């Protein structure tokens, strides 16, 4: 009778150990997937930051090299709609040229609208430039 009890206990322990090992495997797989997602998000965020930095740099370059001259040449000192559209096009193409190939691929694979990021970052810089210094 004692042998049957010992056999049952041994079997129960083996089942429990197998269950624990399986749970550890599942938990490890889940954790690895979660870490992968975080790393992917971090990689996308780094690429977005690079696009924003490229846009800010380009917006400041255009302000120095083109915008001030266009405004000075205009009778009212303002840009026309056509000039603004041309500047926006230049902003996007110049910013994209500054963006590294890996970042461009990451943003494309993530389905990110790079033009919107570039335009948004540049518009934020332009708003700051227009505000009087405190």
C-alpha positions as CSV (number, residue, x, y, z in Angstrom):
1,X,0.0,0.0,0.0
2,X,2.8,2.3,0.8
3,X,4.4,1.6,-2.5
4,X,1.3,2.7,-4.3
5,X,1.3,5.9,-2.3
6,X,4.9,6.6,-3.1
7,X,4.3,5.9,-6.8
8,X,1.4,8.3,-6.7
9,X,3.5,11.0,-5.0
10,X,6.3,10.5,-7.5
11,X,3.9,10.8,-10.4
12,X,2.3,13.9,-8.9
13,X,5.7,15.5,-8.4
14,X,6.8,14.7,-12.0
15,X,3.5,16.2,-13.3
16,X,4.0,19.3,-11.2
17,X,7.6,19.7,-12.3
18,X,6.6,19.3,-16.0
19,X,3.8,21.9,-15.4
20,X,6.2,24.3,-13.8
21,X,8.7,23.9,-16.6
22,X,6.0,24.5,-19.2
23,X,4.7,27.6,-17.4
24,X,8.3,28.9,-17.2
25,X,8.7,28.4,-21.0
26,X,5.4,30.1,-21.7
27,X,6.3,33.0,-19.4
28,X,9.7,33.3,-21.0
29,X,8.2,33.4,-24.5
30,X,5.7,36.0,-23.4
31,X,8.4,38.1,-21.7
32,X,10.6,37.9,-24.8
33,X,7.7,39.1,-27.0
34,X,7.1,42.0,-24.7
35,X,10.7,43.0,-24.6
36,X,10.7,42.8,-28.4
37,X,7.7,45.1,-28.6
38,X,9.4,47.7,-26.3
39,X,12.6,47.5,-28.4
40,X,10.6,48.0,-31.6
41,X,8.8,51.0,-30.1
42,X,12.1,52.4,-28.9
43,X,13.6,52.0,-32.3
44,X,10.7,53.7,-34.0
45,X,10.9,56.6,-31.4
46,X,14.6,57.0,-32.1
47,X,13.8,57.2,-35.9
48,X,11.0,59.7,-35.2
49,X,13.3,61.8,-33.1
50,X,15.9,61.7,-36.0
51,X,13.2,62.9,-38.4
52,X,12.2,65.7,-36.1
53,X,15.8,66.8,-35.7
54,X,16.3,66.8,-39.4
55,X,13.2,68.9,-39.9
56,X,14.2,71.4,-37.2
57,X,17.7,71.8,-38.7
58,X,16.3,72.1,-42.2
59,X,13.6,74.7,-41.2
60,X,16.3,76.8,-39.5
61,X,18.5,76.5,-42.6
62,X,15.7,77.5,-44.9
63,X,14.9,80.5,-42.6
64,X,18.5,81.7,-42.9
65,X,19.1,81.0,-46.6
66,X,15.7,81.4,-48.3
67,X,12.8,82.8,-46.2
68,X,14.5,86.0,-45.1
69,X,15.4,86.8,-48.7
70,X,11.9,86.1,-50.0
71,X,10.4,88.3,-47.4
72,X,12.8,91.1,-48.1
73,X,12.0,90.9,-51.8
74,X,8.2,91.0,-51.2
75,X,6.5,94.4,-51.2
76,X,4.5,93.5,-48.2
77,X,7.3,91.5,-46.5
78,X,5.2,88.3,-46.6
79,X,5.5,85.0,-48.4
80,X,3.0,84.1,-51.1
81,X,1.0,80.8,-51.0
82,X,3.2,79.5,-53.9
83,X,6.4,80.4,-52.0
84,X,5.1,78.6,-48.9
85,X,4.2,75.5,-50.9
86,X,7.7,75.6,-52.4
87,X,9.3,75.9,-49.0
88,X,7.2,73.0,-47.7
89,X,8.4,70.9,-50.6
90,X,12.0,71.9,-50.0
91,X,11.6,71.2,-46.3
92,X,10.4,67.7,-46.8
93,X,12.9,66.7,-49.5
94,X,15.9,68.3,-47.6
95,X,14.8,66.7,-44.3
96,X,14.4,63.3,-45.9
97,X,17.9,63.6,-47.4
98,X,19.2,64.2,-43.8
99,X,17.4,61.1,-42.5
100,X,19.5,58.0,-42.3
101,X,18.5,55.1,-44.5
102,X,17.9,52.7,-41.5
103,X,15.6,55.3,-39.9
104,X,13.7,55.9,-43.1
105,X,13.2,52.1,-43.5
106,X,12.0,51.8,-39.9
107,X,9.5,54.6,-40.2
108,X,8.3,53.2,-43.5
109,X,7.9,49.7,-42.0
110,X,6.0,51.2,-39.0
111,X,3.6,53.0,-41.4
112,X,4.6,56.4,-40.0
113,X,3.8,59.5,-42.1
114,X,7.3,61.0,-42.2
115,X,6.1,64.1,-44.1
116,X,3.6,64.9,-41.3
117,X,6.4,64.5,-38.6
118,X,8.7,66.8,-40.6
119,X,6.0,69.4,-41.3
120,X,4.8,69.3,-37.6
121,X,8.3,69.7,-36.2
122,X,9.1,72.6,-38.7
123,X,5.8,74.4,-37.9
124,X,6.7,74.2,-34.2
125,X,10.0,75.8,-34.9
126,X,8.5,78.5,-37.0
127,X,6.0,79.3,-34.2
128,X,8.9,79.7,-31.8
129,X,10.8,81.9,-34.3
130,X,7.8,84.2,-34.7
131,X,7.4,84.7,-30.9
132,X,9.2,87.7,-29.5
133,X,12.2,87.0,-27.3
134,X,11.4,87.4,-23.6
